Amino acid sequence: MTRLRFLIALLGLACASAAHAQSLAIVHAKAWTGASESRVDDATIVVQNGKVVSIAAGAAAPAGLEV
């Protein structure tokens, strides 16, 4: 259930981002990539043009992005 809530929240955030055509980074998140059943802790999620372009554990937010 928590996974579903996270995915819905991420989708909403991505849609809002697309409306403004901006890029942003979500830091210190817990993410499930779908590649495995395990989650990525302390993840940095980068959203550009309304699409998730990267999910990395412990990564710093790229320069110039809204955090």
Secondary structure by P-SEA (a helix, b strand, c coil): caaaaaaaaaaaaaaaaaaacbbbbbcbbbbbcccccccccbbbbbbcccccccccccccccccccc
